[in-house]
Amino acid sequence: MNGFYQGMMLVLLLSIVLGLVRMVWGQRPADRLMSVQLLGTAGVAILLLAAEAYQQPALRDVALVLALLAAVTGVAFVRLRPDWEDLDR
């Protein structure tokens, strides 16, 4: 079962790498925000899998904090970008 968790962590790590590529070469701010949200979500999933694989319950707390930070980032982006028409450029 430990190998399953590690395999899933590798798949999520590949997802993070692809998100980093999109973040660097994203054309619009919304593209970059979505890639950052992907990084946060995949990071939370990796931490939860690691907590189960290595029997470290403290990693669940770290995953919760990371999830809260990702949610605050999304809300801050929406609140600070009132000019939605400019996002298509």
PyMOL Python script that loads the backbone (N, CA, C, O; Angstrom):
from pymol import cmd

cmd.read_pdbstr("""\
ATOM      1  N   MET A   1       0.805  -1.191   0.000  1.00  0.00           N
ATOM      2  CA  MET A   1       0.000   0.000   0.000  1.00  0.00           C
ATOM      3  C   MET A   1       0.856   1.266   0.000  1.00  0.00           C
ATOM      4  O   MET A   1       0.459   2.299  -0.539  1.00  0.00           O
ATOM      5  N   ASN A   2       2.020   1.168   0.605  1.00  0.00           N
ATOM      6  CA  ASN A   2       2.925   2.309   0.642  1.00  0.00           C
ATOM      7  C   ASN A   2       3.384   2.686  -0.766  1.00  0.00           C
ATOM      8  O   ASN A   2       3.549   3.869  -1.064  1.00  0.00           O
ATOM      9  N   GLY A   3       3.589   1.701  -1.626  1.00  0.00           N
ATOM     10  CA  GLY A   3       3.984   1.973  -3.000  1.00  0.00           C
ATOM     11  C   GLY A   3       2.893   2.694  -3.778  1.00  0.00           C
ATOM     12  O   GLY A   3       3.182   3.521  -4.643  1.00  0.00           O
ATOM     13  N   PHE A   4       1.640   2.382  -3.470  1.00  0.00           N
ATOM     14  CA  PHE A   4       0.521   3.070  -4.119  1.00  0.00           C
ATOM     15  C   PHE A   4       0.541   4.556  -3.780  1.00  0.00           C
ATOM     16  O   PHE A   4       0.388   5.402  -4.661  1.00  0.00           O
ATOM     17  N   TYR A   5       0.732   4.869  -2.500  1.00  0.00           N
ATOM     18  CA  TYR A   5       0.780   6.272  -2.081  1.00  0.00           C
ATOM     19  C   TYR A   5       1.940   7.002  -2.747  1.00  0.00           C
ATOM     20  O   TYR A   5       1.792   8.143  -3.185  1.00  0.00           O
ATOM     21  N   GLN A   6       3.087   6.347  -2.823  1.00  0.00           N
ATOM     22  CA  GLN A   6       4.242   6.987  -3.448  1.00  0.00           C
ATOM     23  C   GLN A   6       4.022   7.184  -4.942  1.00  0.00           C
ATOM     24  O   GLN A   6       4.434   8.202  -5.498  1.00  0.00           O
ATOM     25  N   GLY A   7       3.377   6.222  -5.597  1.00  0.00           N
ATOM     26  CA  GLY A   7       3.072   6.382  -7.017  1.00  0.00           C
ATOM     27  C   GLY A   7       2.118   7.540  -7.264  1.00  0.00           C
ATOM     28  O   GLY A   7       2.288   8.297  -8.220  1.00  0.00           O
ATOM     29  N   MET A   8       1.124   7.677  -6.414  1.00  0.00           N
ATOM     30  CA  MET A   8       0.186   8.787  -6.556  1.00  0.00           C
ATOM     31  C   MET A   8       0.870  10.128  -6.288  1.00  0.00           C
ATOM     32  O   MET A   8       0.550  11.135  -6.919  1.00  0.00           O
ATOM     33  N   MET A   9       1.811  10.129  -5.351  1.00  0.00           N
ATOM     34  CA  MET A   9       2.563  11.366  -5.093  1.00  0.00           C
ATOM     35  C   MET A   9       3.393  11.756  -6.313  1.00  0.00           C
ATOM     36  O   MET A   9       3.526  12.943  -6.611  1.00  0.00           O
ATOM     37  N   LEU A  10       3.954  10.776  -7.024  1.00  0.00           N
ATOM     38  CA  LEU A  10       4.712  11.082  -8.238  1.00  0.00           C
ATOM     39  C   LEU A  10       3.818  11.647  -9.339  1.00  0.00           C
ATOM     40  O   LEU A  10       4.221  12.562 -10.056  1.00  0.00           O
ATOM     41  N   VAL A  11       2.610  11.108  -9.475  1.00  0.00           N
ATOM     42  CA  VAL A  11       1.669  11.645 -10.466  1.00  0.00           C
ATOM     43  C   VAL A  11       1.316  13.086 -10.134  1.00  0.00           C
ATOM     44  O   VAL A  11       1.259  13.936 -11.022  1.00  0.00           O
ATOM     45  N   LEU A  12       1.079  13.360  -8.857  1.00  0.00           N
ATOM     46  CA  LEU A  12       0.765  14.727  -8.451  1.00  0.00           C
ATOM     47  C   LEU A  12       1.967  15.657  -8.618  1.00  0.00           C
ATOM     48  O   LEU A  12       1.803  16.835  -8.937  1.00  0.00           O
ATOM     49  N   LEU A  13       3.151  15.141  -8.407  1.00  0.00           N
ATOM     50  CA  LEU A  13       4.351  15.944  -8.623  1.00  0.00           C
ATOM     51  C   LEU A  13       4.504  16.311 -10.099  1.00  0.00           C
ATOM     52  O   LEU A  13       4.918  17.425 -10.422  1.00  0.00           O
ATOM     53  N   LEU A  14       4.178  15.396 -10.980  1.00  0.00           N
ATOM     54  CA  LEU A  14       4.178  15.703 -12.414  1.00  0.00           C
ATOM     55  C   LEU A  14       3.154  16.791 -12.727  1.00  0.00           C
ATOM     56  O   LEU A  14       3.407  17.669 -13.553  1.00  0.00           O
ATOM     57  N   SER A  15       2.012  16.732 -12.074  1.00  0.00           N
ATOM     58  CA  SER A  15       0.996  17.767 -12.241  1.00  0.00           C
ATOM     59  C   SER A  15       1.515  19.124 -11.789  1.00  0.00           C
ATOM     60  O   SER A  15       1.226  20.142 -12.419  1.00  0.00           O
ATOM     61  N   ILE A  16       2.275  19.145 -10.708  1.00  0.00           N
ATOM     62  CA  ILE A  16       2.858  20.399 -10.228  1.00  0.00           C
ATOM     63  C   ILE A  16       3.859  20.950 -11.235  1.00  0.00           C
ATOM     64  O   ILE A  16       3.886  22.155 -11.485  1.00  0.00           O
ATOM     65  N   VAL A  17       4.676  20.085 -11.811  1.00  0.00           N
ATOM     66  CA  VAL A  17       5.653  20.536 -12.812  1.00  0.00           C
ATOM     67  C   VAL A  17       4.947  21.153 -14.014  1.00  0.00           C
ATOM     68  O   VAL A  17       5.362  22.202 -14.508  1.00  0.00           O
ATOM     69  N   LEU A  18       3.886  20.509 -14.485  1.00  0.00           N
ATOM     70  CA  LEU A  18       3.136  21.065 -15.610  1.00  0.00           C
ATOM     71  C   LEU A  18       2.472  22.387 -15.228  1.00  0.00           C
ATOM     72  O   LEU A  18       2.381  23.294 -16.056  1.00  0.00           O
ATOM     73  N   GLY A  19       2.011  22.504 -13.993  1.00  0.00           N
ATOM     74  CA  GLY A  19       1.441  23.766 -13.525  1.00  0.00           C
ATOM     75  C   GLY A  19       2.472  24.873 -13.472  1.00  0.00           C
ATOM     76  O   GLY A  19       2.165  26.026 -13.775  1.00  0.00           O
ATOM     77  N   LEU A  20       3.699  24.533 -13.088  1.00  0.00           N
ATOM     78  CA  LEU A  20       4.771  25.535 -13.087  1.00  0.00           C
ATOM     79  C   LEU A  20       5.066  26.039 -14.490  1.00  0.00           C
ATOM     80  O   LEU A  20       5.307  27.228 -14.696  1.00  0.00           O
ATOM     81  N   VAL A  21       5.044  25.126 -15.449  1.00  0.00           N
ATOM     82  CA  VAL A  21       5.260  25.535 -16.842  1.00  0.00           C
ATOM     83  C   VAL A  21       4.165  26.498 -17.277  1.00  0.00           C
ATOM     84  O   VAL A  21       4.444  27.512 -17.917  1.00  0.00           O
ATOM     85  N   ARG A  22       2.923  26.183 -16.932  1.00  0.00           N
ATOM     86  CA  ARG A  22       1.806  27.056 -17.312  1.00  0.00           C
ATOM     87  C   ARG A  22       1.883  28.390 -16.584  1.00  0.00           C
ATOM     88  O   ARG A  22       1.496  29.420 -17.136  1.00  0.00           O
ATOM     89  N   MET A  23       2.378  28.382 -15.353  1.00  0.00           N
ATOM     90  CA  MET A  23       2.491  29.621 -14.601  1.00  0.00           C
ATOM     91  C   MET A  23       3.532  30.544 -15.224  1.00  0.00           C
ATOM     92  O   MET A  23       3.337  31.759 -15.274  1.00  0.00           O
ATOM     93  N   VAL A  24       4.621  29.978 -15.692  1.00  0.00           N
ATOM     94  CA  VAL A  24       5.676  30.794 -16.295  1.00  0.00           C
ATOM     95  C   VAL A  24       5.251  31.323 -17.656  1.00  0.00           C
ATOM     96  O   VAL A  24       5.498  32.485 -17.975  1.00  0.00           O
ATOM     97  N   TRP A  25       4.607  30.471 -18.467  1.00  0.00           N
ATOM     98  CA  TRP A  25       4.269  30.872 -19.826  1.00  0.00           C
ATOM     99  C   TRP A  25       2.788  31.192 -20.018  1.00  0.00           C
ATOM    100  O   TRP A  25       2.312  31.271 -21.151  1.00  0.00           O
ATOM    101  N   GLY A  26       2.063  31.375 -18.926  1.00  0.00           N
ATOM    102  CA  GLY A  26       0.649  31.717 -19.047  1.00  0.00           C
ATOM    103  C   GLY A  26       0.483  33.101 -19.648  1.00  0.00           C
ATOM    104  O   GLY A  26       1.231  34.021 -19.320  1.00  0.00           O
ATOM    105  N   GLN A  27      -0.492  33.246 -20.524  1.00  0.00           N
ATOM    106  CA  GLN A  27      -0.664  34.516 -21.211  1.00  0.00           C
ATOM    107  C   GLN A  27      -1.497  35.503 -20.413  1.00  0.00           C
ATOM    108  O   GLN A  27      -1.258  36.709 -20.477  1.00  0.00           O
ATOM    109  N   ARG A  28      -2.465  35.009 -19.668  1.00  0.00           N
ATOM    110  CA  ARG A  28      -3.366  35.890 -18.935  1.00  0.00           C
ATOM    111  C   ARG A  28      -3.183  35.704 -17.441  1.00  0.00           C
ATOM    112  O   ARG A  28      -2.745  34.642 -17.000  1.00  0.00           O
ATOM    113  N   PRO A  29      -3.511  36.724 -16.653  1.00  0.00           N
ATOM    114  CA  PRO A  29      -3.411  36.575 -15.193  1.00  0.00           C
ATOM    115  C   PRO A  29      -4.291  35.456 -14.653  1.00  0.00           C
ATOM    116  O   PRO A  29      -3.927  34.791 -13.683  1.00  0.00           O
ATOM    117  N   ALA A  30      -5.441  35.245 -15.272  1.00  0.00           N
ATOM    118  CA  ALA A  30      -6.315  34.158 -14.812  1.00  0.00           C
ATOM    119  C   ALA A  30      -5.654  32.798 -15.026  1.00  0.00           C
ATOM    120  O   ALA A  30      -5.828  31.895 -14.207  1.00  0.00           O
ATOM    121  N   ASP A  31      -4.900  32.638 -16.115  1.00  0.00           N
ATOM    122  CA  ASP A  31      -4.169  31.387 -16.346  1.00  0.00           C
ATOM    123  C   ASP A  31      -3.148  31.149 -15.245  1.00  0.00           C
ATOM    124  O   ASP A  31      -2.994  30.037 -14.741  1.00  0.00           O
ATOM    125  N   ARG A  32      -2.464  32.209 -14.891  1.00  0.00           N
ATOM    126  CA  ARG A  32      -1.448  32.078 -13.849  1.00  0.00           C
ATOM    127  C   ARG A  32      -2.082  31.769 -12.496  1.00  0.00           C
ATOM    128  O   ARG A  32      -1.550  30.972 -11.723  1.00  0.00           O
ATOM    129  N   LEU A  33      -3.220  32.404 -12.215  1.00  0.00           N
ATOM    130  CA  LEU A  33      -3.899  32.123 -10.955  1.00  0.00           C
ATOM    131  C   LEU A  33      -4.353  30.677 -10.890  1.00  0.00           C
ATOM    132  O   LEU A  33      -4.206  30.027  -9.855  1.00  0.00           O
ATOM    133  N   MET A  34      -4.898  30.170 -11.974  1.00  0.00           N
ATOM    134  CA  MET A  34      -5.363  28.786 -11.973  1.00  0.00           C
ATOM    135  C   MET A  34      -4.205  27.808 -11.795  1.00  0.00           C
ATOM    136  O   MET A  34      -4.366  26.767 -11.157  1.00  0.00           O
ATOM    137  N   SER A  35      -3.039  28.135 -12.354  1.00  0.00           N
ATOM    138  CA  SER A  35      -1.897  27.238 -12.160  1.00  0.00           C
ATOM    139  C   SER A  35      -1.407  27.291 -10.713  1.00  0.00           C
ATOM    140  O   SER A  35      -0.977  26.276 -10.166  1.00  0.00           O
ATOM    141  N   VAL A  36      -1.470  28.460 -10.099  1.00  0.00           N
ATOM    142  CA  VAL A  36      -1.088  28.552  -8.686  1.00  0.00           C
ATOM    143  C   VAL A  36      -2.081  27.787  -7.829  1.00  0.00           C
ATOM    144  O   VAL A  36      -1.688  27.136  -6.861  1.00  0.00           O
ATOM    145  N   GLN A  37      -3.364  27.856  -8.168  1.00  0.00           N
ATOM    146  CA  GLN A  37      -4.364  27.080  -7.436  1.00  0.00           C
ATOM    147  C   GLN A  37      -4.113  25.579  -7.602  1.00  0.00           C
ATOM    148  O   GLN A  37      -4.296  24.807  -6.661  1.00  0.00           O
ATOM    149  N   LEU A  38      -3.694  25.173  -8.801  1.00  0.00           N
ATOM    150  CA  LEU A  38      -3.343  23.771  -9.023  1.00  0.00           C
ATOM    151  C   LEU A  38      -2.173  23.354  -8.142  1.00  0.00           C
ATOM    152  O   LEU A  38      -2.174  22.257  -7.582  1.00  0.00           O
ATOM    153  N   LEU A  39      -1.173  24.228  -8.018  1.00  0.00           N
ATOM    154  CA  LEU A  39      -0.032  23.926  -7.159  1.00  0.00           C
ATOM    155  C   LEU A  39      -0.479  23.737  -5.711  1.00  0.00           C
ATOM    156  O   LEU A  39      -0.021  22.821  -5.029  1.00  0.00           O
ATOM    157  N   GLY A  40      -1.367  24.602  -5.250  1.00  0.00           N
ATOM    158  CA  GLY A  40      -1.852  24.481  -3.881  1.00  0.00           C
ATOM    159  C   GLY A  40      -2.644  23.208  -3.662  1.00  0.00           C
ATOM    160  O   GLY A  40      -2.463  22.526  -2.653  1.00  0.00           O
ATOM    161  N   THR A  41      -3.524  22.880  -4.605  1.00  0.00           N
ATOM    162  CA  THR A  41      -4.349  21.685  -4.466  1.00  0.00           C
ATOM    163  C   THR A  41      -3.496  20.418  -4.529  1.00  0.00           C
ATOM    164  O   THR A  41      -3.679  19.503  -3.726  1.00  0.00           O
ATOM    165  N   ALA A  42      -2.580  20.367  -5.467  1.00  0.00           N
ATOM    166  CA  ALA A  42      -1.715  19.187  -5.578  1.00  0.00           C
ATOM    167  C   ALA A  42      -0.790  19.084  -4.370  1.00  0.00           C
ATOM    168  O   ALA A  42      -0.492  17.982  -3.910  1.00  0.00           O
ATOM    169  N   GLY A  43      -0.339  20.214  -3.858  1.00  0.00           N
ATOM    170  CA  GLY A  43       0.494  20.194  -2.661  1.00  0.00           C
ATOM    171  C   GLY A  43      -0.249  19.634  -1.458  1.00  0.00           C
ATOM    172  O   GLY A  43       0.300  18.859  -0.675  1.00  0.00           O
ATOM    173  N   VAL A  44      -1.511  20.041  -1.325  1.00  0.00           N
ATOM    174  CA  VAL A  44      -2.339  19.507  -0.236  1.00  0.00           C
ATOM    175  C   VAL A  44      -2.516  17.997  -0.401  1.00  0.00           C
ATOM    176  O   VAL A  44      -2.401  17.243   0.566  1.00  0.00           O
ATOM    177  N   ALA A  45      -2.793  17.567  -1.619  1.00  0.00           N
ATOM    178  CA  ALA A  45      -2.991  16.132  -1.865  1.00  0.00           C
ATOM    179  C   ALA A  45      -1.714  15.343  -1.577  1.00  0.00           C
ATOM    180  O   ALA A  45      -1.773  14.256  -1.001  1.00  0.00           O
ATOM    181  N   ILE A  46      -0.573  15.879  -1.971  1.00  0.00           N
ATOM    182  CA  ILE A  46       0.703  15.192  -1.704  1.00  0.00           C
ATOM    183  C   ILE A  46       0.943  15.083  -0.198  1.00  0.00           C
ATOM    184  O   ILE A  46       1.376  14.042   0.295  1.00  0.00           O
ATOM    185  N   LEU A  47       0.660  16.155   0.517  1.00  0.00           N
ATOM    186  CA  LEU A  47       0.857  16.110   1.965  1.00  0.00           C
ATOM    187  C   LEU A  47      -0.086  15.108   2.635  1.00  0.00           C
ATOM    188  O   LEU A  47       0.312  14.409   3.566  1.00  0.00           O
ATOM    189  N   LEU A  48      -1.327  15.036   2.167  1.00  0.00           N
ATOM    190  CA  LEU A  48      -2.262  14.072   2.741  1.00  0.00           C
ATOM    191  C   LEU A  48      -1.838  12.635   2.439  1.00  0.00           C
ATOM    192  O   LEU A  48      -1.948  11.759   3.297  1.00  0.00           O
ATOM    193  N   LEU A  49      -1.355  12.396   1.224  1.00  0.00           N
ATOM    194  CA  LEU A  49      -0.859  11.055   0.890  1.00  0.00           C
ATOM    195  C   LEU A  49       0.384  10.709   1.707  1.00  0.00           C
ATOM    196  O   LEU A  49       0.537   9.577   2.165  1.00  0.00           O
ATOM    197  N   ALA A  50       1.267  11.689   1.888  1.00  0.00           N
ATOM    198  CA  ALA A  50       2.474  11.435   2.683  1.00  0.00           C
ATOM    199  C   ALA A  50       2.116  11.167   4.140  1.00  0.00           C
ATOM    200  O   ALA A  50       2.756  10.344   4.795  1.00  0.00           O
ATOM    201  N   ALA A  51       1.101  11.854   4.649  1.00  0.00           N
ATOM    202  CA  ALA A  51       0.674  11.619   6.033  1.00  0.00           C
ATOM    203  C   ALA A  51       0.193  10.184   6.211  1.00  0.00           C
ATOM    204  O   ALA A  51       0.465   9.558   7.235  1.00  0.00           O
ATOM    205  N   GLU A  52      -0.520   9.663   5.217  1.00  0.00           N
ATOM    206  CA  GLU A  52      -0.990   8.283   5.304  1.00  0.00           C
ATOM    207  C   GLU A  52       0.150   7.295   5.080  1.00  0.00           C
ATOM    208  O   GLU A  52       0.257   6.298   5.794  1.00  0.00           O
ATOM    209  N   ALA A  53       0.998   7.566   4.098  1.00  0.00           N
ATOM    210  CA  ALA A  53       2.059   6.619   3.751  1.00  0.00           C
ATOM    211  C   ALA A  53       3.085   6.475   4.868  1.00  0.00           C
ATOM    212  O   ALA A  53       3.560   5.372   5.139  1.00  0.00           O
ATOM    213  N   TYR A  54       3.426   7.580   5.514  1.00  0.00           N
ATOM    214  CA  TYR A  54       4.497   7.557   6.507  1.00  0.00           C
ATOM    215  C   TYR A  54       3.976   7.670   7.940  1.00  0.00           C
ATOM    216  O   TYR A  54       4.761   7.823   8.875  1.00  0.00           O
ATOM    217  N   GLN A  55       2.646   7.595   8.114  1.00  0.00           N
ATOM    218  CA  GLN A  55       2.034   7.653   9.448  1.00  0.00           C
ATOM    219  C   GLN A  55       2.495   8.874  10.236  1.00  0.00           C
ATOM    220  O   GLN A  55       2.925   8.767  11.385  1.00  0.00           O
ATOM    221  N   GLN A  56       2.394  10.044   9.590  1.00  0.00           N
ATOM    222  CA  GLN A  56       2.763  11.317  10.213  1.00  0.00           C
ATOM    223  C   GLN A  56       1.532  12.226  10.253  1.00  0.00           C
ATOM    224  O   GLN A  56       1.290  12.963   9.297  1.00  0.00           O
ATOM    225  N   PRO A  57       0.758  12.194  11.325  1.00  0.00           N
ATOM    226  CA  PRO A  57      -0.466  12.993  11.372  1.00  0.00           C
ATOM    227  C   PRO A  57      -0.225  14.501  11.338  1.00  0.00           C
ATOM    228  O   PRO A  57      -1.134  15.255  10.991  1.00  0.00           O
ATOM    229  N   ALA A  58       0.960  14.951  11.683  1.00  0.00           N
ATOM    230  CA  ALA A  58       1.250  16.387  11.645  1.00  0.00           C
ATOM    231  C   ALA A  58       1.191  16.932  10.221  1.00  0.00           C
ATOM    232  O   ALA A  58       0.925  18.117  10.021  1.00  0.00           O
ATOM    233  N   LEU A  59       1.438  16.076   9.234  1.00  0.00           N
ATOM    234  CA  LEU A  59       1.367  16.528   7.842  1.00  0.00           C
ATOM    235  C   LEU A  59      -0.057  16.906   7.447  1.00  0.00           C
ATOM    236  O   LEU A  59      -0.253  17.719   6.544  1.00  0.00           O
ATOM    237  N   ARG A  60      -1.043  16.328   8.111  1.00  0.00           N
ATOM    238  CA  ARG A  60      -2.440  16.714   7.842  1.00  0.00           C
ATOM    239  C   ARG A  60      -2.679  18.160   8.253  1.00  0.00           C
ATOM    240  O   ARG A  60      -3.394  18.892   7.569  1.00  0.00           O
ATOM    241  N   ASP A  61      -2.085  18.575   9.365  1.00  0.00           N
ATOM    242  CA  ASP A  61      -2.221  19.962   9.807  1.00  0.00           C
ATOM    243  C   ASP A  61      -1.567  20.923   8.814  1.00  0.00           C
ATOM    244  O   ASP A  61      -2.113  21.984   8.514  1.00  0.00           O
ATOM    245  N   VAL A  62      -0.405  20.545   8.313  1.00  0.00           N
ATOM    246  CA  VAL A  62       0.276  21.372   7.321  1.00  0.00           C
ATOM    247  C   VAL A  62      -0.562  21.462   6.045  1.00  0.00           C
ATOM    248  O   VAL A  62      -0.647  22.525   5.430  1.00  0.00           O
ATOM    249  N   ALA A  63      -1.175  20.357   5.653  1.00  0.00           N
ATOM    250  CA  ALA A  63      -2.039  20.349   4.470  1.00  0.00           C
ATOM    251  C   ALA A  63      -3.238  21.270   4.666  1.00  0.00           C
ATOM    252  O   ALA A  63      -3.647  21.958   3.730  1.00  0.00           O
ATOM    253  N   LEU A  64      -3.801  21.291   5.854  1.00  0.00           N
ATOM    254  CA  LEU A  64      -4.935  22.170   6.137  1.00  0.00           C
ATOM    255  C   LEU A  64      -4.535  23.637   6.026  1.00  0.00           C
ATOM    256  O   LEU A  64      -5.275  24.438   5.454  1.00  0.00           O
ATOM    257  N   VAL A  65      -3.391  23.992   6.557  1.00  0.00           N
ATOM    258  CA  VAL A  65      -2.906  25.370   6.466  1.00  0.00           C
ATOM    259  C   VAL A  65      -2.663  25.751   5.007  1.00  0.00           C
ATOM    260  O   VAL A  65      -3.014  26.855   4.590  1.00  0.00           O
ATOM    261  N   LEU A  66      -2.078  24.867   4.244  1.00  0.00           N
ATOM    262  CA  LEU A  66      -1.836  25.142   2.825  1.00  0.00           C
ATOM    263  C   LEU A  66      -3.147  25.312   2.061  1.00  0.00           C
ATOM    264  O   LEU A  66      -3.237  26.160   1.173  1.00  0.00           O
ATOM    265  N   ALA A  67      -4.156  24.522   2.394  1.00  0.00           N
ATOM    266  CA  ALA A  67      -5.463  24.656   1.746  1.00  0.00           C
ATOM    267  C   ALA A  67      -6.098  26.002   2.077  1.00  0.00           C
ATOM    268  O   ALA A  67      -6.698  26.640   1.211  1.00  0.00           O
ATOM    269  N   LEU A  68      -5.968  26.430   3.320  1.00  0.00           N
ATOM    270  CA  LEU A  68      -6.507  27.738   3.698  1.00  0.00           C
ATOM    271  C   LEU A  68      -5.789  28.869   2.971  1.00  0.00           C
ATOM    272  O   LEU A  68      -6.431  29.827   2.538  1.00  0.00           O
ATOM    273  N   LEU A  69      -4.486  28.776   2.831  1.00  0.00           N
ATOM    274  CA  LEU A  69      -3.734  29.805   2.106  1.00  0.00           C
ATOM    275  C   LEU A  69      -4.122  29.851   0.633  1.00  0.00           C
ATOM    276  O   LEU A  69      -4.202  30.930   0.046  1.00  0.00           O
ATOM    277  N   ALA A  70      -4.362  28.698   0.038  1.00  0.00           N
ATOM    278  CA  ALA A  70      -4.779  28.664  -1.365  1.00  0.00           C
ATOM    279  C   ALA A  70      -6.141  29.313  -1.544  1.00  0.00           C
ATOM    280  O   ALA A  70      -6.371  30.009  -2.532  1.00  0.00           O
ATOM    281  N   ALA A  71      -7.044  29.093  -0.599  1.00  0.00           N
ATOM    282  CA  ALA A  71      -8.369  29.703  -0.687  1.00  0.00           C
ATOM    283  C   ALA A  71      -8.280  31.214  -0.534  1.00  0.00           C
ATOM    284  O   ALA A  71      -8.965  31.949  -1.245  1.00  0.00           O
ATOM    285  N   VAL A  72      -7.450  31.683   0.381  1.00  0.00           N
ATOM    286  CA  VAL A  72      -7.283  33.128   0.579  1.00  0.00           C
ATOM    287  C   VAL A  72      -6.683  33.765  -0.668  1.00  0.00           C
ATOM    288  O   VAL A  72      -7.059  34.880  -1.028  1.00  0.00           O
ATOM    289  N   THR A  73      -5.771  33.086  -1.326  1.00  0.00           N
ATOM    290  CA  THR A  73      -5.174  33.609  -2.554  1.00  0.00           C
ATOM    291  C   THR A  73      -6.228  33.803  -3.630  1.00  0.00           C
ATOM    292  O   THR A  73      -6.245  34.838  -4.296  1.00  0.00           O
ATOM    293  N   GLY A  74      -7.094  32.841  -3.809  1.00  0.00           N
ATOM    294  CA  GLY A  74      -8.146  32.959  -4.819  1.00  0.00           C
ATOM    295  C   GLY A  74      -9.098  34.100  -4.520  1.00  0.00           C
ATOM    296  O   GLY A  74      -9.481  34.847  -5.421  1.00  0.00           O
ATOM    297  N   VAL A  75      -9.482  34.237  -3.265  1.00  0.00           N
ATOM    298  CA  VAL A  75     -10.386  35.321  -2.879  1.00  0.00           C
ATOM    299  C   VAL A  75      -9.706  36.669  -3.070  1.00  0.00           C
ATOM    300  O   VAL A  75     -10.333  37.611  -3.555  1.00  0.00           O
ATOM    301  N   ALA A  76      -8.439  36.775  -2.698  1.00  0.00           N
ATOM    302  CA  ALA A  76      -7.719  38.038  -2.860  1.00  0.00           C
ATOM    303  C   ALA A  76      -7.609  38.420  -4.336  1.00  0.00           C
ATOM    304  O   ALA A  76      -7.728  39.597  -4.678  1.00  0.00           O
ATOM    305  N   PHE A  77      -7.388  37.457  -5.196  1.00  0.00           N
ATOM    306  CA  PHE A  77      -7.298  37.747  -6.625  1.00  0.00           C
ATOM    307  C   PHE A  77      -8.623  38.292  -7.149  1.00  0.00           C
ATOM    308  O   PHE A  77      -8.642  39.259  -7.910  1.00  0.00           O
ATOM    309  N   VAL A  78      -9.711  37.682  -6.750  1.00  0.00           N
ATOM    310  CA  VAL A  78     -11.020  38.125  -7.221  1.00  0.00           C
ATOM    311  C   VAL A  78     -11.356  39.506  -6.681  1.00  0.00           C
ATOM    312  O   VAL A  78     -11.919  40.331  -7.401  1.00  0.00           O
ATOM    313  N   ARG A  79     -11.023  39.765  -5.433  1.00  0.00           N
ATOM    314  CA  ARG A  79     -11.351  41.058  -4.831  1.00  0.00           C
ATOM    315  C   ARG A  79     -10.474  42.187  -5.364  1.00  0.00           C
ATOM    316  O   ARG A  79     -10.927  43.329  -5.449  1.00  0.00           O
ATOM    317  N   LEU A  80      -9.250  41.893  -5.716  1.00  0.00           N
ATOM    318  CA  LEU A  80      -8.325  42.940  -6.155  1.00  0.00           C
ATOM    319  C   LEU A  80      -8.329  43.159  -7.652  1.00  0.00           C
ATOM    320  O   LEU A  80      -7.646  44.065  -8.130  1.00  0.00           O
ATOM    321  N   ARG A  81      -9.077  42.362  -8.421  1.00  0.00           N
ATOM    322  CA  ARG A  81      -9.133  42.506  -9.877  1.00  0.00           C
ATOM    323  C   ARG A  81     -10.548  42.879 -10.325  1.00  0.00           C
ATOM    324  O   ARG A  81     -11.277  42.026 -10.831  1.00  0.00           O
ATOM    325  N   PRO A  82     -10.947  44.145 -10.144  1.00  0.00           N
ATOM    326  CA  PRO A  82     -12.301  44.511 -10.562  1.00  0.00           C
ATOM    327  C   PRO A  82     -12.465  44.667 -12.072  1.00  0.00           C
ATOM    328  O   PRO A  82     -13.588  44.674 -12.576  1.00  0.00           O
ATOM    329  N   ASP A  83     -11.364  44.791 -12.790  1.00  0.00           N
ATOM    330  CA  ASP A  83     -11.413  45.019 -14.244  1.00  0.00           C
ATOM    331  C   ASP A  83     -11.328  43.700 -14.997  1.00  0.00           C
ATOM    332  O   ASP A  83     -10.303  43.395 -15.606  1.00  0.00           O
ATOM    333  N   TRP A  84     -12.404  42.915 -14.958  1.00  0.00           N
ATOM    334  CA  TRP A  84     -12.431  41.595 -15.561  1.00  0.00           C
ATOM    335  C   TRP A  84     -12.333  41.651 -17.067  1.00  0.00           C
ATOM    336  O   TRP A  84     -11.953  40.659 -17.689  1.00  0.00           O
ATOM    337  N   GLU A  85     -12.663  42.780 -17.678  1.00  0.00           N
ATOM    338  CA  GLU A  85     -12.576  42.874 -19.133  1.00  0.00           C
ATOM    339  C   GLU A  85     -11.123  42.810 -19.598  1.00  0.00           C
ATOM    340  O   GLU A  85     -10.849  42.361 -20.711  1.00  0.00           O
ATOM    341  N   ASP A  86     -10.199  43.252 -18.762  1.00  0.00           N
ATOM    342  CA  ASP A  86      -8.790  43.272 -19.130  1.00  0.00           C
ATOM    343  C   ASP A  86      -8.121  41.902 -19.027  1.00  0.00           C
ATOM    344  O   ASP A  86      -6.975  41.748 -19.449  1.00  0.00           O
ATOM    345  N   LEU A  87      -8.805  40.917 -18.481  1.00  0.00           N
ATOM    346  CA  LEU A  87      -8.189  39.603 -18.310  1.00  0.00           C
ATOM    347  C   LEU A  87      -8.037  38.843 -19.636  1.00  0.00           C
ATOM    348  O   LEU A  87      -7.276  37.877 -19.705  1.00  0.00           O
ATOM    349  N   ASP A  88      -8.737  39.260 -20.668  1.00  0.00           N
ATOM    350  CA  ASP A  88      -8.643  38.561 -21.949  1.00  0.00           C
ATOM    351  C   ASP A  88      -7.418  38.972 -22.740  1.00  0.00           C
ATOM    352  O   ASP A  88      -7.143  38.386 -23.787  1.00  0.00           O
ATOM    353  N   ARG A  89      -6.699  39.931 -22.287  1.00  0.00           N
ATOM    354  CA  ARG A  89      -5.517  40.387 -23.032  1.00  0.00           C
ATOM    355  C   ARG A  89      -4.296  39.605 -22.676  1.00  0.00           C
ATOM    356  O   ARG A  89      -3.219  39.864 -23.213  1.00  0.00           O
TER     357      ARG A  89
END
""", "prot")
cmd.dss("prot")
cmd.show_as("cartoon", "prot")
cmd.util.cbc("prot")
cmd.orient("prot")
